[in-house]
Amino acid sequence: MAEATKLDPIKQFELHDALFGDFHIAGYDLSFTNSALMMGVAVILISLFLLMGTSKRSLVPGRLQSIAEISYEFVADMIHSTSGRDGMKFFPFIYALFMFILFANILGLIPFFFTTTSHIIVTFALAMSVMTTVLVVGIFKNGFGFLKLFVPSGVPIVILPLVVLLEIISFLSRPFSHGIRLWANMLAGHIMLKLFAGFIIMMWAGLGGVAKIGAIAPFVMVIALTPLEILVAFLQAYVFAILTSVYINDALHPGH
């Protein structure tokens, strides 16, 4: 039973409260968890990366400055291609989301670290921040004209009510799909890595003699899956950021 608990692939996602003691306000538990710790680590690392990458700006950039500039240009080009010049006003918000998700995803791949984005409450909160921004921007900039987002042009009047209903449902489902996509990909990938790593331990400890060689197969799978998970970590940050840019474009230009 103890061995099974050690190799439980879900145990890595457990929250551990009160890292620095219990802290309650008005009956709410506000204790500092391992998830909050990793969020703080991600923010600190991003800040250090950008500060060190831009502290010595030179005409011939060093490695860190080159990476910082590439990250800036990558997000800027993505926003400009999806939202145009108006969308660049939201560059700080989208860039912050992209970098936070990317660093949180990558940190989660380090052994004994916690994957913040493997908890749906975190990814849903990020998605809701995007949806709140879209609603505020859309209503503030367009007023009632924001409702054009739900009324596509050129649709026959006969089926217009059905199309409007589908557009509303699609819009309201955005934060769910936005958050669940990131959460599910990070959760599934880490479970796979944990399972294969568990197989290595079980086969090496449970088999005798030459049969221990069988542990090589799951070991190779872990080696093969790790670069794939790094790619998924980047792709999920990119997908989250580009969808944010698309949604903001809808708020800026609600007409179809």
C-alpha positions as CSV (number, residue, x, y, z in Angstrom):
1,M,0.0,0.0,0.0
2,A,2.9,2.4,0.8
3,E,4.5,1.6,-2.5
4,A,1.3,2.3,-4.4
5,T,0.9,5.6,-2.6
6,K,4.4,6.6,-3.7
7,L,3.7,5.9,-7.3
8,D,0.2,7.5,-7.3
9,P,0.3,9.8,-10.4
10,I,-2.4,12.1,-8.9
11,K,-0.5,12.7,-5.7
12,Q,1.8,15.2,-7.5
13,F,-1.2,17.6,-7.9
14,E,-2.1,17.7,-4.2
15,L,-2.1,21.1,-2.5
16,H,-0.2,21.5,0.7
17,D,-1.5,24.2,2.9
18,A,0.2,26.2,5.6
19,L,3.8,26.2,4.3
20,F,4.4,29.1,6.6
21,G,1.7,28.4,9.2
22,D,-2.1,28.7,9.2
23,F,-3.6,32.0,8.2
24,H,-7.4,32.7,8.4
25,I,-9.4,35.8,7.8
26,A,-13.2,35.9,8.5
27,G,-13.3,32.1,8.4
28,Y,-11.5,31.8,5.1
29,D,-8.3,29.8,4.8
30,L,-5.7,32.1,3.2
31,S,-2.7,29.9,4.0
32,F,0.3,30.0,1.7
33,T,0.2,26.8,-0.4
34,N,2.7,25.1,-2.7
35,S,0.7,26.4,-5.7
36,A,1.1,30.0,-4.4
37,L,4.8,29.4,-3.8
38,M,5.3,28.2,-7.4
39,M,3.3,31.2,-8.8
40,G,5.6,33.5,-6.8
41,V,8.7,31.6,-8.1
42,A,7.4,32.0,-11.7
43,V,6.9,35.7,-11.3
44,I,10.3,36.2,-9.7
45,L,12.1,34.3,-12.5
46,I,10.2,36.2,-15.2
47,S,11.2,39.5,-13.5
48,L,14.8,38.4,-13.2
49,F,14.9,37.2,-16.8
50,L,13.5,40.5,-18.2
51,L,15.7,42.7,-15.9
52,M,18.9,40.8,-16.7
53,G,18.0,40.6,-20.4
54,T,17.4,44.3,-20.7
55,S,19.9,45.8,-18.2
56,K,22.8,45.9,-20.7
57,R,21.1,46.8,-23.9
58,S,23.7,46.6,-26.7
59,L,23.7,46.8,-30.4
60,V,25.1,43.2,-30.5
61,P,22.9,41.5,-28.0
62,G,24.1,38.7,-25.7
63,R,22.2,35.4,-25.3
64,L,19.9,36.6,-22.6
65,Q,19.1,39.9,-24.3
66,S,18.4,37.9,-27.6
67,I,16.0,35.6,-25.8
68,A,14.2,38.5,-24.2
69,E,13.9,40.3,-27.5
70,I,12.7,37.2,-29.3
71,S,10.0,36.7,-26.7
72,Y,8.9,40.3,-27.1
73,E,8.8,40.2,-30.9
74,F,7.1,36.8,-30.9
75,V,4.2,38.1,-28.8
76,A,4.1,41.5,-30.5
77,D,3.9,39.8,-34.0
78,M,1.2,37.5,-32.8
79,I,-1.0,40.3,-31.4
80,H,-0.4,42.5,-34.5
81,S,-1.4,39.7,-36.9
82,T,-4.6,38.9,-35.0
83,S,-5.8,42.2,-33.5
84,G,-4.0,44.8,-35.6
85,R,-2.5,48.1,-34.3
86,D,-5.4,48.6,-31.8
87,G,-4.5,45.2,-30.1
88,M,-1.0,46.4,-29.3
89,K,-2.5,48.5,-26.5
90,F,-3.0,45.2,-24.7
91,F,0.5,43.9,-25.3
92,P,1.5,44.1,-21.6
93,F,-1.5,42.0,-20.5
94,I,-1.1,39.3,-23.2
95,Y,2.7,39.2,-22.8
96,A,2.3,38.8,-19.0
97,L,-0.1,35.9,-19.5
98,F,2.1,34.2,-22.1
99,M,5.2,34.4,-19.9
100,F,3.5,33.4,-16.7
101,I,1.9,30.3,-18.3
102,L,5.1,29.4,-20.1
103,F,7.3,29.6,-16.9
104,A,4.6,27.9,-14.8
105,N,4.4,25.0,-17.3
106,I,8.2,24.6,-17.6
107,L,8.7,24.8,-13.8
108,G,6.2,22.0,-13.4
109,L,8.5,19.7,-15.4
110,I,11.3,19.9,-12.9
111,P,11.2,17.0,-10.5
112,F,9.7,17.8,-7.0
113,F,8.3,21.1,-8.3
114,F,4.6,21.8,-8.4
115,T,2.7,22.5,-11.7
116,T,0.5,25.5,-11.0
117,T,-1.4,25.2,-14.3
118,S,-2.4,21.6,-13.5
119,H,-5.2,23.0,-11.2
120,I,-8.3,24.1,-13.1
121,I,-9.1,26.9,-10.6
122,V,-5.8,28.6,-11.7
123,T,-6.4,28.2,-15.4
124,F,-10.1,29.2,-15.0
125,A,-9.1,32.3,-13.1
126,L,-6.7,33.2,-15.9
127,A,-9.4,32.6,-18.5
128,M,-11.9,34.8,-16.5
129,S,-9.4,37.6,-16.4
130,V,-9.3,37.5,-20.2
131,M,-13.1,37.4,-20.4
132,T,-13.5,40.3,-17.9
133,T,-11.1,42.3,-20.0
134,V,-13.0,41.5,-23.2
135,L,-16.3,42.5,-21.7
136,V,-15.0,45.8,-20.2
137,V,-13.2,46.8,-23.4
138,G,-16.0,45.8,-25.6
139,I,-18.7,47.7,-23.7
140,F,-16.5,50.7,-23.0
141,K,-15.4,51.1,-26.6
142,N,-18.6,50.1,-28.4
143,G,-21.4,50.5,-26.0
144,F,-24.5,48.6,-27.3
145,G,-22.6,48.1,-30.5
146,F,-20.8,45.3,-28.7
147,L,-23.9,43.3,-29.2
148,K,-23.0,43.1,-32.9
149,L,-20.7,40.3,-31.9
150,F,-23.7,38.1,-31.5
151,V,-25.4,39.1,-34.8
152,P,-23.4,38.0,-37.8
153,S,-23.9,40.0,-40.9
154,G,-25.5,38.4,-44.0
155,V,-27.5,35.7,-42.0
156,P,-31.1,35.2,-43.3
157,I,-33.7,36.6,-40.9
158,V,-35.3,33.1,-40.7
159,I,-32.4,31.5,-38.9
160,L,-31.0,34.7,-37.2
161,P,-32.5,33.9,-33.8
162,L,-30.9,30.4,-33.8
163,V,-27.5,31.9,-34.9
164,V,-27.7,34.6,-32.2
165,L,-28.4,31.9,-29.6
166,L,-25.4,29.9,-30.8
167,E,-23.2,32.9,-30.8
168,I,-24.2,33.7,-27.2
169,I,-23.6,30.1,-26.1
170,S,-20.2,30.1,-27.9
171,F,-19.2,33.4,-26.2
172,L,-20.2,32.2,-22.7
173,S,-18.3,29.0,-23.2
174,R,-15.1,30.7,-24.0
175,P,-13.7,30.9,-20.4
176,F,-14.5,27.3,-19.8
177,S,-12.8,26.0,-23.0
178,H,-9.9,28.5,-22.5
179,G,-9.2,27.3,-19.0
180,I,-10.0,23.6,-19.5
181,R,-7.7,23.3,-22.6
182,L,-4.6,24.4,-20.6
183,W,-5.5,22.5,-17.5
184,A,-6.2,19.2,-19.3
185,N,-3.1,19.2,-21.4
186,M,-0.8,19.9,-18.4
187,L,-2.6,17.4,-16.2
188,A,-2.5,14.6,-18.8
189,G,1.1,15.1,-19.8
190,H,2.3,15.0,-16.2
191,I,0.3,11.9,-15.4
192,M,1.9,10.1,-18.3
193,L,5.4,11.1,-17.2
194,K,4.6,10.0,-13.6
195,L,3.2,6.7,-14.8
196,F,6.2,5.8,-16.9
197,A,8.6,6.9,-14.1
198,G,6.6,4.7,-11.8
199,F,7.0,1.7,-14.1
200,I,10.8,2.2,-14.1
201,I,10.8,1.9,-10.3
202,M,8.4,-1.0,-10.1
203,M,10.1,-3.0,-12.8
204,W,13.6,-2.4,-11.4
205,A,12.5,-3.2,-7.8
206,G,10.1,-6.0,-8.6
207,L,12.0,-8.0,-11.2
208,G,15.2,-9.9,-10.6
209,G,18.4,-10.6,-12.5
210,V,18.4,-10.0,-16.3
211,A,14.6,-9.2,-16.2
212,K,15.6,-5.8,-14.7
213,I,16.5,-4.8,-18.3
214,G,12.8,-4.5,-18.9
215,A,12.9,-1.2,-17.0
216,I,14.8,0.3,-20.0
217,A,11.5,0.5,-22.0
218,P,9.7,3.0,-19.7
219,F,12.9,4.8,-19.1
220,V,13.2,5.4,-22.9
221,M,9.6,6.6,-22.9
222,V,10.3,9.1,-20.2
223,I,13.3,10.4,-22.1
224,A,11.1,10.6,-25.3
225,L,8.1,12.3,-23.6
226,T,10.1,15.0,-21.8
227,P,11.0,17.0,-24.9
228,L,7.4,16.6,-26.1
229,E,6.1,17.9,-22.8
230,I,8.4,20.9,-23.1
231,L,6.9,21.6,-26.5
232,V,3.4,21.2,-25.1
233,A,4.3,23.7,-22.3
234,F,5.2,26.2,-25.0
235,L,2.3,25.5,-27.3
236,Q,-0.2,25.8,-24.5
237,A,1.1,29.2,-23.5
238,Y,1.0,30.2,-27.2
239,V,-2.5,29.0,-27.7
240,F,-3.7,30.7,-24.6
241,A,-2.1,34.0,-25.6
242,I,-3.3,33.9,-29.3
243,L,-6.9,33.1,-28.3
244,T,-6.7,36.0,-25.8
245,S,-5.6,38.2,-28.7
246,V,-8.5,37.0,-30.9
247,Y,-11.0,37.6,-28.1
248,I,-9.7,41.1,-27.6
249,N,-10.0,41.7,-31.3
250,D,-13.7,40.7,-31.1
251,A,-14.1,43.3,-28.3
252,L,-12.4,46.0,-30.4
253,H,-14.2,45.1,-33.6
254,P,-17.4,43.3,-32.8
255,G,-18.9,43.4,-36.3
256,H,-18.4,40.2,-38.3
